[in-house]
Amino acid sequence: MSDVIDDPNMQPPDAGQETAEPLRRAIGDRYLTYALSTIMHRALPDARDGLKPVHRRILYAMRQLRLNATGGFRKSAKISGDVMGNYHPHGDAAIYDAMARLAQDFNVRYPLVDGQGNFGNIDGDNPAASRYTEARMTVVAEALLEGLDEDAVDFRDNYDGTLSEPVVLPATFPNLLANGASGIAVGMATNIPPHNIAELCDACLHLIKSPGADDDTLLKYVPGPDFPTGGTIVEPRESIAQAYRTGRGAFRLRAKWETEDLGRGQWQIVVTEIPYQVQKSKLIEKIAELIQTKKIPILGDVRDESADDIRLVLEPKSKNVDPEVLMNMMFRNSDLEVRFSLNMNVLIDGVTPKVCSMKEVLRAFLDHRQEVLLRRSRHRLAKIDHRLEVLEGFIIAFLNLDRVIDIIRYDDDPKSALMREDWAIDHPRAMSEKDYRTPLPGEGELSEVQVEAILNMRLRSLRRLEEIELVRERDALMEERAGLEDLLEDEGLQWARISDQIRDTKKAFGKDYEGGARRTVFAEAGVVEDVPIEAMIEREPVTVVCSKMGWIRAMTGHIDLTRELKFRDGDGPRFIFHAETTDKLLIFATNGRFYTLSAANLPGGRGLGEPLRLMVDLPNEAEIVDILVHKSGGKLIVASNAGNGFVVAEDDVIAQTRSGKQVLNVKDSDRALICQPVTGDHVAVVSENGKFLVFPLEELPEMARGKGVRLQKYNQARGKQGALELDGGLADLTTFDWAEGLRWQMGGGKTRHEPDMTEWLGKRAGVGKRPPHGFPRDNRFT
């Protein structure tokens, strides 16, 4: 292949010969062919009738089977088989899926197929097999096919050339916007929401009256999509106008809900409409997962009480919860609110892909309707001319009835004799050439068409009354013909006729049509701010208990902290303190990381608790240093056993994930040791070797993360292995107000107070002195 030269003058090889061409050109040409086929015949709809080829072929095949809206049903297998065999040489499963979707009133705003049997549901269940279901067209589908027998559109050969199929359907309404479309092609896609037919008709009428109208004006008639599942659009009007103006955008769509009073202050939320293309079963699974993971703590339960309608019941955990707060949380965390994208990428004239504005799409539909009107008018004109020619022959025959009977009765070749005869046409009821705009073959002569009609005439038609009817029919057709010629010559009359047709369509499928009224409403979405945990959870007192082995629980109410509690064998109490369900708990570990838990999410006190390590990603080698109740605006001192530490704001240590947040950096054999709330203006530290030091708090920096600064100096000594080790290390730390002095706990529940700490006051990072008299031998403040 590398030796092949890309010669532009290379002649095409003879049939059957092997061809040699550059790989780049070969792949490029073939992929371009595939891409164009996908774009034009599979993914993008036609702007004129809003259909893709498979949908158009389904409707045409059903019409050929005479499955009109008032007729009987046929097996779906028969329909999909005819479509596949005659027009669409693809898999019958794909054809049946496309047909089933046209019958689903939760997917299509105006269903084009009337299905009988299981055609799927909003839960996401698939339709039954095609052999079990039956279908026929709806009146909406018949409106798309109206005029197909009157040369309204072009036909083309089917895939094997044995039959013909329409290139596009006449479409009496803008189906592209009415039912929407979606598809993915090569390098482009389309996604168009459904709209209300009555509103689209009003926009078309306005566009006919004012061709120069802009897209913002059309927004007065079509305010936004109208989804088959209803819902509430909360997209700002300016954003909707921009989307329709450019053909690209998105719409925020929410479920419709209401608060149901249960009496005695109890209530529940009932969702009656869910967003478009959201499967109800998956929505309920997602909400149940939110309840299980406690991402929305104020939500207690969800139930599906739906029958033919939608009824999802959301129960709050407490009657004190605000329904608006609960629903705002649901909108943010579930598919009760979705964002439907708009990408109005369609085929203009069935050939050119283009991202169109609403005006361009409606303009394409109206131009198509004008072309359909002209073609149907010419077709009707040809039919009238043919009938007038036949009527002229009938009238001549009635004026010369005796002679006609003689020729038919006695002549061997009555057809030739009738055509040769020079007939008298001066009867007062006869029709002259000046009345008939298409001249006759000759003065007093009959054409072959007229003679065939006369010879095929029944004897019962030779009545005097029949002659009068013929003249009346001729006069009516002449008047209709004159009107059609005027219509073909005057564009104003054409648009007036199209306007009348659109008004008839609006009347047929407007608010009086079943399901014709608008379903989707509009509302303003308030600013959804971060809801504080206090507003989401009912505030109740609890007692948090964490054992030595790390099993944690929350007991209802503030119990006596000295009360004896049950623990597992070999386990005992370590942390026990009072809190509230609205509190956040800060867990500080020896690895220097902070972990955050909600008190409302802790297991109840009826059991023995659950391992804390399962609630947060606490490594096995790390131990819990302390558990604190978070106080917004508060500050903490964190320090390692090496005597390094700093002040950190409590708001900066809250972790958003299970893995926690690294605050105090420790390395090698060091570990985090101290986490104390700041309650004074001075810091007191004591080392393992009994050295006591006090220094001002302002000498400690406030940081968000780091190793910190040295709090106290420790001597180094040689260990047994010869390595340098600290002689002591940090034992404990506390803060106090200098004016009040320092207090510490002693044995037996007693407290010792030293009012003047001047003797131990020094600079940060000093060695310190011996502790005050009576300080505990274990070198701990508590």
Buried (B, 14 or more C-beta within 10 A) or exposed (E): EEEEEEEEEEEEEEEEEEEEBEEEEEEEEEEEEEBEEBBBBBBBBBBBBBBBBBBBBBBBBBBBBEBBEEEEBBBBBBBBBBBBBBBBEBEBEBBBBBBBBBBBBBBBBBBBBBBBBBBBBBBEEEBBEBEEBBBBBBBBBBBBBBBBEBBBBEEEEBEEEEEEBBBBBBBBBBBBBBBBBBBEBBEBBBBBBBBBBBBBBBBBBBBBEEEEBEBBBBBEBBBBBBBBBBBBBBBEBEEBBBBBBBBBBBBBBBBBBEEEEEEEEEBBBBBBBBBBBBBBEEBBEBBEEBBEEEBBBBBBEBEBEBEEEBEBBBBBBEEEBEBEBBBBBBBBBBBBBBEBBBBBBBBBBBEEBBBBBBBBBBBBBBBBBBBBBBBBBBBBBEEBBEBBBBBBBBBBBBBBEEBBEEBBEEEEEBBEBBBEBEBEBEEEEBBEEEEBEEEBEEEBBBBEBBBBBBEEBEEEBBEEEBBEEBBEBBEEBBEEBEEBEEBBEEEEBBBEBBBEBBBEBBEBBBEEBEEBEBBBEEEEBEEBEEBEBEBBBBBBEBBBBBBEBBBBBBBEEEBEEEEEBEBEEEBEEBBBBBBBBBBBBBBBBBBBBBBBBBBBBBBEBEEBBBEBBEBBEBEEEBEBBBBBBBBEEBBBBBBBBBBBBBBBBBEBBBBEEEEBBBBBBBEEEBBBBBBBBBEBEBBBBBBBBBBBBBBEBEEBEEBEBBBBBBBBBBEEEEEEEEEEBBBBBBBBBBBBEBEEEBBBEEEEEEEBEBEEBEEBBBEBBBBBBEBBEEBBEEBEBE
